Structures are given as structure tokens and as C-alpha cells.
Amino acid sequence: MKVKEFEARFDAGEDLTEALDLSQAKRVQQVQKRVNVDFPTWMIDSLDREASRMGVTRQSVIKVWLAERLTASAAK
């Protein structure tokens, strides 16, 4: 399919999933990179309590809280 046809069908609201090679898809700005961070024991304990209360992992709590803070900071 040519680009113009693709754009026209996209603009018309058609489902173009069949025209895409999703095996080659990449999530922009979503590549994972491992980092090591040292926290004091009291922070780990607090994070674990919050994670347990929320029913998620410690890592999830950290990611969500950091994302919220970075989003708020960027909005200023």
C-alpha cells in the first residue's frame, strides 16, 4: 500500500492493523534500562508496605511514583 492510500484510510478512521508489520513495532520512549538505586532500609520497608496495600510489586510503586513526579515536574 502506498503512503497516500495509507494516510487516506487512516484519516477515514479505517482499521489498518492488517497493513502493519507489528513484529517490527517498537514503543517509543519505552525501552527498558536497568539501574541500581540504593535506598535506606526505612524506605524499603515503607515501599513494601505501600506495595502490599496496593497489591503490586515494590518496583511498580517506585515506577508509578517517579512517573507521577516527573510528569508533574514537566508540567510546571
A tleap script that builds the chain and sets N, CA, C and O, in Angstrom:
source leaprc.protein.ff14SB
mol = sequence {
  NMET LYS VAL LYS GLU PHE GLU ALA ARG PHE
  ASP ALA GLY GLU ASP LEU THR GLU ALA LEU
  ASP LEU SER GLN ALA LYS ARG VAL GLN GLN
  VAL GLN LYS ARG VAL ASN VAL ASP PHE PRO
  THR TRP MET ILE ASP SER LEU ASP ARG GLU
  ALA SER ARG MET GLY VAL THR ARG GLN SER
  VAL ILE LYS VAL TRP LEU ALA GLU ARG LEU
  THR ALA SER ALA ALA CLYS
}
set mol.1.N position { 0.839 -1.166 0.000 }
set mol.1.CA position { 0.000 0.000 0.000 }
set mol.1.C position { 0.894 1.242 0.000 }
set mol.1.O position { 1.886 1.303 0.726 }
set mol.2.N position { 0.546 2.188 -0.787 }
set mol.2.CA position { 1.292 3.441 -0.876 }
set mol.2.C position { 0.960 4.323 0.329 }
set mol.2.O position { -0.091 4.181 0.954 }
set mol.3.N position { 1.877 5.230 0.637 }
set mol.3.CA position { 1.721 6.109 1.791 }
set mol.3.C position { 0.440 6.930 1.695 }
set mol.3.O position { -0.284 7.060 2.682 }
set mol.4.N position { 0.158 7.474 0.539 }
set mol.4.CA position { -1.041 8.310 0.374 }
set mol.4.C position { -2.314 7.517 0.660 }
set mol.4.O position { -3.240 8.022 1.294 }
set mol.5.N position { -2.352 6.272 0.187 }
set mol.5.CA position { -3.526 5.429 0.443 }
set mol.5.C position { -3.631 5.131 1.934 }
set mol.5.O position { -4.717 5.192 2.511 }
set mol.6.N position { -2.495 4.808 2.554 }
set mol.6.CA position { -2.474 4.523 3.982 }
set mol.6.C position { -3.006 5.723 4.769 }
set mol.6.O position { -3.858 5.570 5.644 }
set mol.7.N position { -2.500 6.915 4.452 }
set mol.7.CA position { -2.925 8.133 5.145 }
set mol.7.C position { -4.406 8.418 4.937 }
set mol.7.O position { -5.102 8.825 5.868 }
set mol.8.N position { -4.881 8.208 3.726 }
set mol.8.CA position { -6.294 8.452 3.434 }
set mol.8.C position { -7.176 7.494 4.237 }
set mol.8.O position { -8.186 7.903 4.810 }
set mol.9.N position { -6.790 6.229 4.274 }
set mol.9.CA position { -7.564 5.247 5.035 }
set mol.9.C position { -7.492 5.525 6.530 }
set mol.9.O position { -8.475 5.345 7.250 }
set mol.10.N position { -6.314 5.967 7.000 }
set mol.10.CA position { -6.145 6.331 8.406 }
set mol.10.C position { -7.052 7.510 8.752 }
set mol.10.O position { -7.770 7.486 9.752 }
set mol.11.N position { -7.006 8.535 7.911 }
set mol.11.CA position { -7.829 9.725 8.124 }
set mol.11.C position { -9.321 9.400 8.092 }
set mol.11.O position { -10.122 10.074 8.740 }
set mol.12.N position { -9.689 8.371 7.341 }
set mol.12.CA position { -11.091 7.952 7.261 }
set mol.12.C position { -11.494 7.095 8.466 }
set mol.12.O position { -12.659 6.719 8.599 }
set mol.13.N position { -10.536 6.790 9.338 }
set mol.13.CA position { -10.836 6.025 10.543 }
set mol.13.C position { -10.877 4.525 10.348 }
set mol.13.O position { -11.397 3.799 11.195 }
set mol.14.N position { -10.332 4.056 9.239 }
set mol.14.CA position { -10.327 2.617 8.972 }
set mol.14.C position { -9.331 1.900 9.880 }
set mol.14.O position { -8.352 2.489 10.339 }
set mol.15.N position { -9.600 0.620 10.129 }
set mol.15.CA position { -8.680 -0.220 10.895 }
set mol.15.C position { -7.563 -0.653 9.962 }
set mol.15.O position { -7.809 -1.370 8.992 }
set mol.16.N position { -6.341 -0.227 10.245 }
set mol.16.CA position { -5.199 -0.524 9.385 }
set mol.16.C position { -4.270 -1.575 9.979 }
set mol.16.O position { -3.142 -1.736 9.513 }
set mol.17.N position { -4.718 -2.279 10.982 }
set mol.17.CA position { -3.889 -3.269 11.655 }
set mol.17.C position { -3.331 -4.300 10.675 }
set mol.17.O position { -2.174 -4.705 10.786 }
set mol.18.N position { -4.146 -4.718 9.729 }
set mol.18.CA position { -3.713 -5.735 8.761 }
set mol.18.C position { -2.577 -5.235 7.865 }
set mol.18.O position { -1.824 -6.040 7.317 }
set mol.19.N position { -2.450 -3.935 7.713 }
set mol.19.CA position { -1.423 -3.362 6.839 }
set mol.19.C position { -0.094 -3.137 7.567 }
set mol.19.O position { 0.895 -2.727 6.959 }
set mol.20.N position { -0.085 -3.408 8.864 }
set mol.20.CA position { 1.119 -3.145 9.657 }
set mol.20.C position { 1.864 -4.430 9.978 }
set mol.20.O position { 1.250 -5.474 10.198 }
set mol.21.N position { 3.182 -4.353 10.004 }
set mol.21.CA position { 4.017 -5.467 10.440 }
set mol.21.C position { 4.336 -5.235 11.918 }
set mol.21.O position { 5.345 -4.616 12.256 }
set mol.22.N position { 3.462 -5.739 12.792 }
set mol.22.CA position { 3.593 -5.483 14.222 }
set mol.22.C position { 4.801 -6.174 14.848 }
set mol.22.O position { 5.203 -5.825 15.958 }
set mol.23.N position { 5.380 -7.143 14.157 }
set mol.23.CA position { 6.579 -7.809 14.693 }
set mol.23.C position { 7.771 -6.854 14.715 }
set mol.23.O position { 8.745 -7.080 15.433 }
set mol.24.N position { 7.683 -5.797 13.929 }
set mol.24.CA position { 8.763 -4.800 13.873 }
set mol.24.C position { 8.439 -3.546 14.699 }
set mol.24.O position { 9.227 -2.602 14.730 }
set mol.25.N position { 7.286 -3.540 15.361 }
set mol.25.CA position { 6.854 -2.356 16.110 }
set mol.25.C position { 7.727 -2.149 17.340 }
set mol.25.O position { 8.164 -3.104 17.983 }
set mol.26.N position { 7.968 -0.888 17.648 }
set mol.26.CA position { 8.732 -0.517 18.836 }
set mol.26.C position { 7.968 0.555 19.572 }
set mol.26.O position { 7.331 1.409 18.955 }
set mol.27.N position { 8.027 0.514 20.889 }
set mol.27.CA position { 7.372 1.519 21.710 }
set mol.27.C position { 8.360 2.655 21.952 }
set mol.27.O position { 9.364 2.487 22.646 }
set mol.28.N position { 8.064 3.791 21.380 }
set mol.28.CA position { 8.935 4.954 21.504 }
set mol.28.C position { 9.026 5.365 22.969 }
set mol.28.O position { 8.018 5.410 23.674 }
set mol.29.N position { 10.229 5.660 23.415 }
set mol.29.CA position { 10.492 6.098 24.794 }
set mol.29.C position { 10.136 5.034 25.825 }
set mol.29.O position { 9.979 5.358 27.002 }
set mol.30.N position { 10.004 3.780 25.420 }
set mol.30.CA position { 9.631 2.724 26.359 }
set mol.30.C position { 10.693 1.638 26.485 }
set mol.30.O position { 10.446 0.605 27.108 }
set mol.31.N position { 11.861 1.853 25.908 }
set mol.31.CA position { 12.927 0.865 26.027 }
set mol.31.C position { 13.364 0.806 27.486 }
set mol.31.O position { 13.575 1.841 28.118 }
set mol.32.N position { 13.496 -0.383 28.009 }
set mol.32.CA position { 13.878 -0.578 29.403 }
set mol.32.C position { 15.381 -0.473 29.571 }
set mol.32.O position { 16.141 -0.942 28.723 }
set mol.33.N position { 15.807 0.136 30.653 }
set mol.33.CA position { 17.214 0.192 31.009 }
set mol.33.C position { 17.308 -0.037 32.505 }
set mol.33.O position { 16.652 0.644 33.293 }
set mol.34.N position { 18.121 -0.992 32.884 }
set mol.34.CA position { 18.250 -1.339 34.297 }
set mol.34.C position { 19.172 -0.348 34.997 }
set mol.34.O position { 20.241 0.000 34.495 }
set mol.35.N position { 18.726 0.095 36.174 }
set mol.35.CA position { 19.545 0.961 37.021 }
set mol.35.C position { 19.528 0.408 38.442 }
set mol.35.O position { 18.566 -0.238 38.857 }
set mol.36.N position { 20.576 0.663 39.162 }
set mol.36.CA position { 20.646 0.260 40.561 }
set mol.36.C position { 20.545 1.501 41.429 }
set mol.36.O position { 21.239 2.492 41.203 }
set mol.37.N position { 19.676 1.432 42.421 }
set mol.37.CA position { 19.487 2.541 43.345 }
set mol.37.C position { 19.542 1.988 44.759 }
set mol.37.O position { 18.882 0.998 45.076 }
set mol.38.N position { 20.323 2.627 45.597 }
set mol.38.CA position { 20.394 2.218 46.999 }
set mol.38.C position { 19.425 3.064 47.818 }
set mol.38.O position { 19.451 4.292 47.749 }
set mol.39.N position { 18.563 2.392 48.599 }
set mol.39.CA position { 17.606 3.064 49.466 }
set mol.39.C position { 17.895 2.691 50.910 }
set mol.39.O position { 18.348 1.580 51.185 }
set mol.40.N position { 17.640 3.605 51.830 }
set mol.40.CA position { 17.750 3.237 53.244 }
set mol.40.C position { 16.683 2.198 53.588 }
set mol.40.O position { 15.646 2.119 52.928 }
set mol.41.N position { 16.939 1.424 54.600 }
set mol.41.CA position { 16.037 0.340 54.997 }
set mol.41.C position { 14.635 0.846 55.289 }
set mol.41.O position { 13.657 0.188 54.935 }
set mol.42.N position { 14.518 2.015 55.934 }
set mol.42.CA position { 13.189 2.519 56.274 }
set mol.42.C position { 12.368 2.802 55.017 }
set mol.42.O position { 11.147 2.640 55.021 }
set mol.43.N position { 13.046 3.230 53.930 }
set mol.43.CA position { 12.324 3.472 52.675 }
set mol.43.C position { 11.840 2.167 52.058 }
set mol.43.O position { 10.719 2.077 51.559 }
set mol.44.N position { 12.697 1.169 52.101 }
set mol.44.CA position { 12.311 -0.147 51.560 }
set mol.44.C position { 11.107 -0.689 52.320 }
set mol.44.O position { 10.163 -1.200 51.716 }
set mol.45.N position { 11.142 -0.576 53.644 }
set mol.45.CA position { 10.020 -1.049 54.461 }
set mol.45.C position { 8.738 -0.303 54.104 }
set mol.45.O position { 7.680 -0.915 53.961 }
set mol.46.N position { 8.833 1.006 53.962 }
set mol.46.CA position { 7.655 1.808 53.601 }
set mol.46.C position { 7.151 1.456 52.202 }
set mol.46.O position { 5.946 1.337 51.981 }
set mol.47.N position { 8.067 1.294 51.275 }
set mol.47.CA position { 7.682 0.899 49.910 }
set mol.47.C position { 6.994 -0.458 49.908 }
set mol.47.O position { 5.997 -0.655 49.213 }
set mol.48.N position { 7.525 -1.389 50.683 }
set mol.48.CA position { 6.931 -2.726 50.738 }
set mol.48.C position { 5.533 -2.692 51.356 }
set mol.48.O position { 4.639 -3.402 50.896 }
set mol.49.N position { 5.338 -1.881 52.382 }
set mol.49.CA position { 4.002 -1.754 52.982 }
set mol.49.C position { 3.019 -1.169 51.973 }
set mol.49.O position { 1.896 -1.654 51.832 }
set mol.50.N position { 3.451 -0.125 51.274 }
set mol.50.CA position { 2.576 0.509 50.276 }
set mol.50.C position { 2.276 -0.461 49.127 }
set mol.50.O position { 1.138 -0.550 48.667 }
set mol.51.N position { 3.288 -1.177 48.674 }
set mol.51.CA position { 3.089 -2.155 47.596 }
set mol.51.C position { 2.105 -3.231 48.023 }
set mol.51.O position { 1.241 -3.632 47.244 }
set mol.52.N position { 2.234 -3.698 49.255 }
set mol.52.CA position { 1.326 -4.721 49.765 }
set mol.52.C position { -0.097 -4.181 49.843 }
set mol.52.O position { -1.050 -4.869 49.479 }
set mol.53.N position { -0.233 -2.952 50.317 }
set mol.53.CA position { -1.553 -2.321 50.423 }
set mol.53.C position { -2.210 -2.200 49.048 }
set mol.53.O position { -3.415 -2.405 48.901 }
set mol.54.N position { -1.393 -1.862 48.040 }
set mol.54.CA position { -1.905 -1.672 46.684 }
set mol.54.C position { -2.023 -2.982 45.908 }
set mol.54.O position { -2.689 -3.031 44.874 }
set mol.55.N position { -1.385 -4.036 46.396 }
set mol.55.CA position { -1.418 -5.325 45.706 }
set mol.55.C position { -0.532 -5.369 44.478 }
set mol.55.O position { -0.832 -6.060 43.505 }
set mol.56.N position { 0.571 -4.619 44.529 }
set mol.56.CA position { 1.514 -4.589 43.414 }
set mol.56.C position { 2.930 -4.814 43.940 }
set mol.56.O position { 3.127 -4.976 45.144 }
set mol.57.N position { 3.894 -4.823 43.058 }
set mol.57.CA position { 5.276 -5.018 43.473 }
set mol.57.C position { 5.907 -3.696 43.908 }
set mol.57.O position { 5.415 -2.618 43.575 }
set mol.58.N position { 6.981 -3.798 44.641 }
set mol.58.CA position { 7.754 -2.617 45.049 }
set mol.58.C position { 8.188 -1.833 43.815 }
set mol.58.O position { 8.099 -0.606 43.789 }
set mol.59.N position { 8.654 -2.543 42.803 }
set mol.59.CA position { 9.112 -1.890 41.577 }
set mol.59.C position { 7.980 -1.080 40.931 }
set mol.59.O position { 8.214 0.017 40.424 }
set mol.60.N position { 6.782 -1.607 40.950 }
set mol.60.CA position { 5.641 -0.892 40.369 }
set mol.60.C position { 5.359 0.395 41.117 }
set mol.60.O position { 5.085 1.424 40.497 }
set mol.61.N position { 5.421 0.355 42.440 }
set mol.61.CA position { 5.196 1.560 43.241 }
set mol.61.C position { 6.233 2.617 42.881 }
set mol.61.O position { 5.894 3.780 42.664 }
set mol.62.N position { 7.486 2.213 42.820 }
set mol.62.CA position { 8.567 3.151 42.506 }
set mol.62.C position { 8.355 3.755 41.122 }
set mol.62.O position { 8.474 4.969 40.953 }
set mol.63.N position { 8.042 2.922 40.132 }
set mol.63.CA position { 7.845 3.421 38.768 }
set mol.63.C position { 6.686 4.404 38.688 }
set mol.63.O position { 6.808 5.457 38.062 }
set mol.64.N position { 5.565 4.069 39.315 }
set mol.64.CA position { 4.391 4.940 39.261 }
set mol.64.C position { 4.684 6.264 39.953 }
set mol.64.O position { 4.358 7.325 39.419 }
set mol.65.N position { 5.293 6.218 41.129 }
set mol.65.CA position { 5.574 7.451 41.863 }
set mol.65.C position { 6.567 8.331 41.118 }
set mol.65.O position { 6.401 9.549 41.062 }
set mol.66.N position { 7.587 7.725 40.552 }
set mol.66.CA position { 8.549 8.512 39.777 }
set mol.66.C position { 7.903 9.123 38.535 }
set mol.66.O position { 8.150 10.284 38.208 }
set mol.67.N position { 7.080 8.341 37.848 }
set mol.67.CA position { 6.395 8.847 36.654 }
set mol.67.C position { 5.484 10.019 37.015 }
set mol.67.O position { 5.442 11.017 36.296 }
set mol.68.N position { 4.753 9.899 38.130 }
set mol.68.CA position { 3.880 10.989 38.567 }
set mol.68.C position { 4.694 12.252 38.848 }
set mol.68.O position { 4.313 13.348 38.434 }
set mol.69.N position { 5.797 12.096 39.541 }
set mol.69.CA position { 6.626 13.246 39.900 }
set mol.69.C position { 7.237 13.881 38.657 }
set mol.69.O position { 7.265 15.106 38.537 }
set mol.70.N position { 7.723 13.068 37.740 }
set mol.70.CA position { 8.341 13.606 36.523 }
set mol.70.C position { 7.304 14.307 35.643 }
set mol.70.O position { 7.597 15.342 35.045 }
set mol.71.N position { 6.115 13.756 35.564 }
set mol.71.CA position { 5.038 14.376 34.786 }
set mol.71.C position { 4.637 15.718 35.390 }
set mol.71.O position { 4.458 16.704 34.675 }
set mol.72.N position { 4.500 15.743 36.712 }
set mol.72.CA position { 4.144 16.997 37.388 }
set mol.72.C position { 5.245 18.030 37.221 }
set mol.72.O position { 4.969 19.212 37.019 }
set mol.73.N position { 6.465 17.592 37.303 }
set mol.73.CA position { 7.608 18.496 37.170 }
set mol.73.C position { 7.696 19.060 35.745 }
set mol.73.O position { 8.029 20.230 35.561 }
set mol.74.N position { 7.403 18.240 34.757 }
set mol.74.CA position { 7.464 18.675 33.364 }
set mol.74.C position { 6.327 19.654 33.050 }
set mol.74.O position { 6.464 20.501 32.167 }
set mol.75.N position { 5.209 19.538 33.771 }
set mol.75.CA position { 4.062 20.402 33.509 }
set mol.75.C position { 4.259 21.821 34.042 }
set mol.75.O position { 3.527 22.737 33.668 }
set mol.76.N position { 5.234 21.995 34.902 }
set mol.76.CA position { 5.464 23.323 35.504 }
set mol.76.C position { 6.163 24.264 34.560 }
set mol.76.O position { 6.427 25.413 34.916 }
savepdb mol mol.pdb
quit
